[in-house]
Amino acid sequence: MQILFIQPAVGKKAHTPYTKTWQMEPLAIAVLSAITPPHIEKIFFDDRIEEIPYDHPADLVAITLETYTARRAYEIAAGFRKRGKTIVMGGFHATLATQEVMQHADVVVTGQAEGIWQQLLEDFATGKLKKLYQSKQTVETTGIIPDRKIFQHKKYLPIGLIESSRGCTYHCEFCSVYGFYKKCYHSRNLNDIVTDIKQSGKKFFFIVDDNIALDREKTLAFCEALKPLKINWFGQVSIHIGNDPQLLKAMHESGCIGVLIGFESFRKENIRQMDKKVNERNTDYQMAIDNIRKHRLMIYGTFVFGYENDTQEDFDQVLAFARKNKLFMNAFNHLVPFPGTPMYERFKAEGKLLHENWWLMDGYTFGKAVFNPGILNAEQLTHLCYTYRKKFFTWSSILKRSTDLKANLSSVKKAMVYFMANLSSRKDVEIRQGLPLGKNDNQ
């Protein structure tokens, strides 16, 4: 028996390279490979970096998808179904838009794959395959080490992706993580994390947790376990770490060089609307940044725009803030109403959505707002996000922010990361904007 794993791209622009900063090893594929019984042959193709072999003689084709890759995933599935292949789909979008995904797959997996993937494969082998496999909220992951051998000979960014926990206890209205995991949150076994890092052979990692600092004591233990490994890492945290010097010190000593923080907005009414209570409790962004930089950590800030009273002045304020604080990176994102989120349901009820299934809409491209916020319309919001991304990555902005000797240029290694990331992102602003979802390769 042979399984063909597929990672779909968001889409492709003719005669344009795929977004470089998106070309990282897909961790979900490595996990699936690890929990697949050894007697089954596994082949993997990544649509982002190579052509999909529709005539490959696989018995089963497994495709993981999220909302932005859904249209391309359906195109790929159609190509294989024409050839009589059985299609399995899973991932965030399969859980949040199950009925839609079932129209394009023979089998759909919702929730986490551990615990049901082996049963699915057994059912396929015995001819008892079901249409839907639903995972329990909590799954056992101890002893599962992602199988990165499946990525051999593929050219990805030299960054290892490591998972130390899953889920999030917050329930921000725009976040699909809450829709997928609900309030389920669990940490991975520390010994497994250490083994995973060692086996990867890499020295630089992005911790994919939605918030690595949710459980303070476990985060401190995590940092202690990383110290002997002499690695460097970047991770996502919430603003509250700016009030915890002990945790910041532990992160720095463990090899952390920077953190991604969702500041989201300076408007208090927006923070209340998005139900991000951790930001309501930690309103002094400047103090948090100063404390984080004292520990030589670079900061990747993210802000979202598109609430009812947002105007261009909000963009100006964020740009000035990001430049003043010499942020390593900063995202100017419009709100995205992902299916299965409270925001999607609210926008739908309020009649703000321009198209309910916007990810399948003809002519939709990455970066385009799909709702009318209030003072700004969708077209204005789209244009402002694009314009201010470009402003943030001008040559003068990159050079000015590089003069931060506390964090961005506090070591040769950080300087290299700073310039590589900023120059790649500067180029990707143009490549991403207007990227059509799907490829339509007529297979």
N, C-alpha and C positions, 0 to 999 in steps of 0.2 A: 504494500500500500504506500502511496506517495501523496504528500500534502504540499500544495503550493501556497505559500504565504505571500500576500500582496500588501504593500504600503502605498496607497494612492497619493498622488500629488494634489494640491489645491486646484491647480490648472496650469496651462502653459500659454505663454505668449510666443507667437511665431518669431523665429530668429533671435530670441532673447534667452539668455541662460536663466535657469531656475534660481530663485532667491537663495543666495549662498548661506545666509544665516539660518535657514530652515533645514539645511542638509546635515542633520545629526542622526545618529543611530536611533531607530525607533524602539524604545524600551519595551513596548507592549509585545512586539514580535519576538524579542529575546525571551520574554517570560513565557509566551505560548510555546516556543521551541523547547524551553526547559521542562515544561510539564507534558510534553508529547512523549509517549512511550518510545523507547530506543529502537524498537523493531520497525517503526514507521520512518520512511525516508522523508526528509524535509528539504524543500527548496524555497528560496526567498528571492523576490524581485521587488525593487524599490522604484516606483513610477517617477520619483523625483530626480533620479539620476540615470535611469536606463529604460529601454523599451520593454514593454510587457509582451511576453511570448505566448500569444493566444493559442498556439497549436501545441503547447507543451503537454505531454502525455500524463498529466496528474490525475489522480482519482478524486481529489477534493481540493477546492480552492477556498482559502480563508482570507477574508478582507476585513481589516479594521478601519473604522471610519469615525470622523467627527463631522460637525456640521459643515465646515468649510470644504471638506473633501468628499461630502456625500454625493454630489453630482458626478464627480469623476469616478467614484467607487461604483456608481450605478452603470456608467458607461463600460467600465472594465468588466463588471459582472455580466452585462449583456453580451459582450464579446465571447466570454467563456460559455455562457448558457447556449449560445448558438451552436456550440460544439458539443453540447450534451453534458457539460460538467456540472457537478453539484456545488452550489455556492453557499458558504457560511459567512455571515456578517456579524460583527460585534463591535464594541467600543461605545463611546459616549453617545453618539447619535442613535445607535441601535437601541439604547436604553431610553433616550429622551423622545424619540420619534419612532417607536416600535412598529406601529401599523404601517407607516410609510415604508420603512426598510423591508418589511415582510413582502412588499410588492416586488422587490428586486432580488430577493434571496430565497433559496430553498429552505434555509435554516437561519434563525436569528438567535443570538446569545445576548441576554440582557444582564447587566451587572458585571461583577468580576468573574473572570474565567476559571480561576482556581476552584476545584471542587466539582465542576460540571463538564469541563473540557474533556477529561478522560472518559466520562460516561457518553458524551456525544460521539467520540471516536469509536467506542465500543458498539454503540447503536448503529453507526454507519457500517461498520464491518459485518454486523449481523442482519442488516437490512431492516432495522427498526427505528430509523431516524425520525425524530419528531420535528415539527415546524418551529417550535419555540423552546428554548432552554433558559430558565430563569434562575439566576444565582441568589443565594442567601445574602443578606446585608453584610454579615461578618464571615470572612473566610480565613482558613488557616494557610499562612504563607511560610511558616518556619521551614527552613531547609531548602527553599526554592532559590536557586542562584540563576539569574538570567543567562541564557546560552548565547554569548556573543560570538561564538564560532560561526554562527549563521551569517555574520556580517563580513566574513573573510573576503578580501579582494574588492571590497566596495570602498569608494573614496568619500569618507565623511569628514566633517570637521574634527579636529583632534581633541574632542571634549567627551568625557564619559558621562553618561546619565545614570544617576544613582537615586534609588528610592529609599527613604528612611521611614516614611509613614504614608498613610492614605487617608483621604477625607479631610474635612474641616468642620470645626464646631460652630463657626460663624455661618450665617445664612444671608449673605448680601444678595439683594434681589436680582442682580444681573449675572450671578455666577452659576455656571452649569455644574460645578463641582457639588454644590448642595443638592441639585436635582438628581445627580448620579448616586452619590453616597448617602443622601439624606443627612442625618446627624451621626452617622457611623464614622468613627475615627479610630485607627489603631496603628501602633508603631511596629516597625519591623524588628526582628531579632538582631541585636547588635553584632553577634558573631557572624551572622549571615551578611551583614553590611560590610564588615571588615574583609570577609572572604571574597565578596563580590568585587570590592575595590582592588584587592590584590590580584585576582584572576583577570581583571580587565587589562592590566598592563599599562594603564594610563596614570598620569600624574596631575591632571587638571579635570575637575568635575563640576557639573551643574547638578545640584540636589533638586529633584523635580517635585518635591513635596509642595503642596499649595501654601503651607505655612510651617516651616521647620521649627518654629519657636512656640507652637501651641502648648506643648507640655514642657514646662521649664526644666523639671528635674531630668526628664528623658533627653532633652536637648543638651544639658550639661554632661550627661553620661555619654551621649553621642560624640560631643566634642572631645572628651577625654579619650575615647576609643580611637579617634582619628589622629591624635598627636603623634604616636609612634610611626605612622604611615608616611609622614613627610609629604603630604599632598597639598594642593591648593584647591579651593572650592568656592562656589558662588551659590547662593540660595535665596529663596523667597521667604520673607518674614512680614509681620505686621508692625506698625509704628510703635507699639508698646516697648520694643526692645531698647528704644532710645532712653528709657528710664531704668535700665537694668545694666549697670556697669559691670557687674560680675559675669553676666551672660555674654556681654560684648567682649570682655577680656578672654573668656573661654573660647569664643568663636575665633577670635584673632589668633590665639595660641594653637588652635587646631588646624590652622591653614586657611581659614576663611579670608578671602581678599575683598569680598563685596557682597552686598545684599540688594535684592529687589523689593521695594516697598510700594504698596498701593496707597499713595496719598489721596488719590481720587479727585478731591475738589477742595477749594477754600471756602465754598459756600456751606454753611451749617445746615441749611434746609436740604441741600443735596445729600449730605451725609446721612441725615435722618431719613430721607426718602429711600436711599439705597439700603438702609438698615445695617450700616456698618458700625456697630456699636463700639468696636475697639478704637475707631477714629473719633467717635464722639467723646470717649473717655480720655483720649490723648490728643488734645487740640493744638499743643504747642509744637508745630512741625519744625520750627527753627531750633528749638532746644534739642529735639530728638536728633536732628542732623548734626548739630555741633557735638553731641555726645558720641554719636556713631563715628564721626571723623576723628575724634580724639583717639579712637582705637584703630585708626589707620584703615578703616573699611571704606571701600568705594560704594557709592549709592546709585542705584538705577531706580529712578522715580517713575511712577506711572500715574497719569491723570486721565479721567474720563470726562467727556463733554456731551451735552445733549439733553440735559435736564431743562425744565420749562423756562427758567429765567436766565440761562446761560447766554452770554453775548461774546463778541470779539474781545471785549475787555478782560474776560476770564482767561482767554488765551494769552493775552499780553501779560497778565499777572503771573501766570505759570511760567512763561518763557523767561521773564525777568528773574523769577525765583530760582529757576534751574540754572541760569547763567551765574547769578550772584553766588550761589552755593557750589558752583563748579561741579554739578552732578556728572558722574561718569557717563550716564545715559539718561534720557527722559522720553517717555512715550506720551504722545498726544493722540489719545484714542477716542473715537466716538463710541457711544453705548451700542452694544450689539444685543438685540433681543433674541437670545438663543432659545430654541424650543425647550419646554420643560422647566423654564425659569419663571419666578414670579413676575419679572419684568415683562416677559413675553405675554403672559396672561393679562397684565395690567394694560400694556399698550394695545393689545387686541380689544379689550373691553372698552378702552377709551377711543377706539377708532384711529389710533395714531399710525398703525402699520400700513405701509404702502402696498405690501404684498405679504400674505400670511406665510407662504412657503418661499420666502425670499431667496433661500439658498438654491432653489431650483428655477428661479425666474430667468427667462431668456434675457440676455443683455446685462445681467447683474455681474459686477466686477468687484474684486477685493478693494476695500477702502470706501465703498459707497454706503452712506447712511440709508437705512431702509424705513425710516419713520420721520414724521414731522414733530420736532421737539416742542416748540412753543414760539419764542421770540425769533429764533433761527428756524429756517426751513431745512429740509434734508440736503438740498443742493449746497446751501451755505455752510452747513455743518461739515459736509464732505470736503469742501474746498478749504475751510479753515484748518481742519486736522492735517491735511496734506501740506498746506502752506507753512504751518508752524513746525512741522517735522523738518521741512527743508531749512527753515530759519535756525533750528537748533543744531543742524549739522553743517552749517556754513563753515568754511575754512577758519574764519576769524573766531567762531564760537568754539570749534574744536581746539584751537591753539590756546584760547583764553582759559578754557576749562582744564587744559593740561597743566597749567601752572600751579595746580593744587598739590603741594609737596606733602601734605598730611596724608593723602590717600591715593589719588590718581597716579602720582609720580613718586610715591614713597619708596619704591624699589624699581630695579630694572625690569623685573618680571611684570609688575603692575603697569609700568609704562608701556611695555609691549602689548599687554592685554588691552589697555586703554586705546592705543592708536589702532590696533587691528580691529577692535570692535567698532570704533567710531567710523573708520574708513569704510568698513564693510557695510555698516548701517547707512552711511551717507549714500552709497551706491544703491542699496536695496530700497530706499525710499522711492526711487523712480521705478524700479522693477516691480515692486509690489502694487503700486497704485495703478488701478485699471487692469489688474490681472484677472482674466476671465475664469470663472469656475468651470472646471471640466476641460476637455481637450478635443472631443469629437474626432477620434482617429479612425472612425468608420470601420471598426473591427467587427 
